[in-house]
């Protein structure tokens, strides 16, 4: 069965989810919404580097809501506008369209971010008889389904740690890297990401989802971070970094059970590989470390077709959303977490020919 899909935005993730929709044998692109007037009127294929499709981008949201479609892939950036993004999503749900999204990352556990958001999502799903699901790679597969599956190999576990190690120098959203995350800012500056409570808003949903899947009760969620300055001025593909400003960041979001950190999401982020050499090292990717019997260490490395690790992570976010569309469309109409979906595979995606 083919599902008609609307792509909502063609930014950092949306470009790749658009390409994945066009390349998926069970999906049909029904429409494309773009924010930029410069992109409006252009063919969808042109905006993601494939052949023309005959589907033309528009910035007319009402026209998109009026289209006959089964699902919307909503990837509009929400770092500075989370409630606006929630309102957008609810509007789409009320129009009778299922939604998969990576925008408000705390919604990987969709009914525990805030009571206000839960009420809005539940009501919109009920009104539109539609389902809503947030995922990606992180928050998403790398720190929910993958560690939960690995935990099933244990006799017992003491701590589950999911660690991202990525050089963000090629992450094609400089406003996120330098603005939201605080790279290139003085070490005593408080970026949006490091505002007290922001890390828990972003990754607390992951901690709560894992706790539910593992059957444990959280005392609280804690957050901590440390920063390293640039030893000298240097350039990156997304912009310059001045000596003394933040050039590496390590943070943890910890799920506390009986006073002890038991579920931990850790990010080790650099703009140059030689920075903070005493921090965990990797070529770029994810590590799931389960302390227990047996002790398990699983590495998930990724890169795009050009060998870029940061872009590879963006691509995994896009494909995780797109490949789950049939399962989300088949689910009961409500806010969903990954615990509610069946196994999502690459069925039908085997490459043809050599």
NORUR-V570203 format. One line per field, one symbol per residue. phi: phi as a letter, one per 40 degrees, with the letter a starting at -180 (. if undefined). psi: psi as a letter, one per 30 degrees, with the letter a starting at -180 (. if undefined). burial: + if it has 16 or more other ideal C-beta (glycine too) atoms within 10 Angstrom, else -. A space follows every 50 residues. Layout:
phi=???
psi=???
burial=???
This chain:
phi=.cbcbbcbgbcdcddccccccccccbbbccaabbccccccgccdcccbgb cdbgcbcabcccccccccacabccbccbdbaccccccdcccccccgbcbb abcbccccbcbbcadccdccccccccccfbbbabaibacidcbbcccccc cccccabbabbbbcbacccbccbdcccccccgcgcdcccbcdcccdgccc ccbcccccccccccgbbccabbbaaabbcccacabbcbicbcdgccbabb bbbbccbfgbcbbbbbbbbbbacccfcccdbachibbbbbcibccbbbbb caaccbgccccdccccdcccccccddcccccccacbbcccbcccbcdgbc ccgc
psi=kkkkkkkjlhbeeeeeeeeeeffkfgkkjfljklekfffkflkeeefgga lkffkkklgjeeeeffkjlekkjjgkkgegheeeeeeeeeeeefggklkk lgejffgfifggeleeeeeeeeeeeeefhllkkkabejkbefgdeeeeee fffkelkekkkkkkjkjgfgjhiffeefdefgkglkfgljleegkkfeee eefeeeeeeeeeffhlkkelklkllllklkflklklfgllkkkflkfkkk lkjkjkkhgkjfjkkkkjklfkfflifflkllfjakkjjjjajlkkkkkj lllafggkeeeeeeeeeeeeeeffeeeefflkjlkllfffllkklhkggk kka.
burial=--+-++++++++++++++++++-+--+-+++++++---+--++++-++-- --+-+-++-----++---+++++++++++--+--++-++++++++-++++ +++++++++++++---+--+++-++--+-+++++++++++++++++++-+ +--+--+-+++++++++++++-+--++++++++++-----+-++---+++ ++++++++++++++---+--+-+---++++-----+-+--+---++++++ +++++++----++++++++++---++--+--+-+++++++-----+-+-+ -+++---++++++++++++++++++++++-+-++++++--+--+------ ----
